[in-house]
């Protein structure tokens, strides 16, 4: 009897591990992102991130990472939480939401460049093999040594081909194009969709 119970429990634990998913939340600290300037924008971003976290199950993982200019390592923060009976989704959601809503008051966090490409290509722990998700709170304006931000905004220069395999992941950009002209939003959205699909991921842009 005890052996049967142990085998059943082990099977359940292995099943939990096999089905566990990772939600990676990337937070863009670049100066162009309204997240660092507007409380209402930060509130809406916090609400969306909270909702996504609250859809997760025990065993799933929430990873929070920030990015901006690669030349300033002070903005690179990372934390990871595994949902459990003690570490409930609501608790993690509240902490993440609180952090997002605190950013408009922290103007010193603002970065002069946006290395979104580098964050996606050099990042780790996305666990795309498990159909995981990447949620990025960003206006999606790449401005780095890889791409001139003004040219990208004006539709004169597109994204380079991806140098990463994100097959299986679903990427959501929340806030894409916020504050940009209509034509710029369409160009940037289409560029990131093509980039993501070429990298093997599905893509969704949420434009507030």
VENSULRA-V68984 format. One record per backbone hydrogen bond with DSSP energy under -1.0 kcal/mol. NH is the residue of the N-H (numbers start at 0). CO is the residue of the C=O. E is the energy in kcal/mol with one decimal. If there is no record, write none. Layout:
# VENSULRA-V68984
nh | co | e
NH | CO | E
NH | CO | E
This chain:
# VENSULRA-V68984
nh | co | e
4 | 0 | -2.4
5 | 1 | -2.5
6 | 2 | -2.4
7 | 3 | -2.4
8 | 4 | -2.7
9 | 5 | -2.7
10 | 6 | -2.4
11 | 7 | -2.1
12 | 8 | -2.4
13 | 9 | -2.6
14 | 10 | -2.2
15 | 11 | -2.2
16 | 12 | -2.3
17 | 13 | -2.3
18 | 14 | -1.8
22 | 60 | -3.1
23 | 132 | -2.7
24 | 62 | -3.5
25 | 134 | -2.9
26 | 64 | -2.7
27 | 136 | -2.0
28 | 66 | -3.2
30 | 110 | -3.4
32 | 29 | -1.4
35 | 32 | -1.8
36 | 33 | -1.9
37 | 33 | -2.8
41 | 37 | -2.2
42 | 38 | -2.4
43 | 39 | -2.3
44 | 40 | -2.4
45 | 41 | -2.3
46 | 42 | -2.2
47 | 43 | -2.1
48 | 44 | -2.6
49 | 45 | -2.4
50 | 46 | -2.1
51 | 47 | -2.2
52 | 48 | -2.2
53 | 49 | -2.4
55 | 52 | -1.8
58 | 82 | -2.7
59 | 56 | -2.2
60 | 20 | -3.0
61 | 80 | -3.1
62 | 22 | -2.5
63 | 78 | -3.1
64 | 24 | -2.8
65 | 76 | -2.1
66 | 26 | -2.1
71 | 68 | -1.7
74 | 71 | -1.2
75 | 72 | -1.4
76 | 74 | -1.3
78 | 63 | -2.1
80 | 61 | -2.8
82 | 59 | -2.8
83 | 86 | -2.2
87 | 85 | -1.1
91 | 87 | -1.8
92 | 88 | -3.0
93 | 89 | -2.5
94 | 90 | -1.8
95 | 91 | -2.6
96 | 92 | -2.7
97 | 93 | -2.2
98 | 94 | -2.0
99 | 95 | -2.5
100 | 96 | -2.4
104 | 101 | -1.1
105 | 102 | -2.2
108 | 105 | -2.1
109 | 106 | -1.3
110 | 28 | -1.9
113 | 142 | -2.2
114 | 67 | -2.2
118 | 114 | -1.9
119 | 115 | -2.1
120 | 116 | -2.7
121 | 117 | -2.8
129 | 126 | -1.7
130 | 127 | -1.6
132 | 21 | -2.3
133 | 169 | -2.9
134 | 23 | -3.2
135 | 171 | -3.2
136 | 25 | -3.1
137 | 135 | -1.1
137 | 173 | -1.6
141 | 139 | -1.1
142 | 113 | -1.8
143 | 146 | -2.3
151 | 147 | -2.2
152 | 148 | -2.5
153 | 149 | -2.0
154 | 151 | -1.1
155 | 150 | -2.6
156 | 150 | -1.2
165 | 198 | -3.0
167 | 199 | -1.3
168 | 165 | -2.1
169 | 131 | -1.8
170 | 201 | -2.9
171 | 133 | -3.0
172 | 203 | -2.5
173 | 135 | -2.6
174 | 205 | -3.3
176 | 138 | -2.5
177 | 174 | -2.2
179 | 176 | -2.7
184 | 180 | -2.2
185 | 181 | -2.1
186 | 182 | -2.1
187 | 183 | -2.8
188 | 184 | -2.6
189 | 185 | -2.4
190 | 186 | -2.3
191 | 187 | -2.2
192 | 188 | -2.1
193 | 189 | -2.4
194 | 190 | -2.4
195 | 191 | -2.6
196 | 192 | -2.5
197 | 193 | -2.2
198 | 194 | -1.7
200 | 195 | -2.7
201 | 168 | -2.0
203 | 170 | -2.1
205 | 172 | -2.8
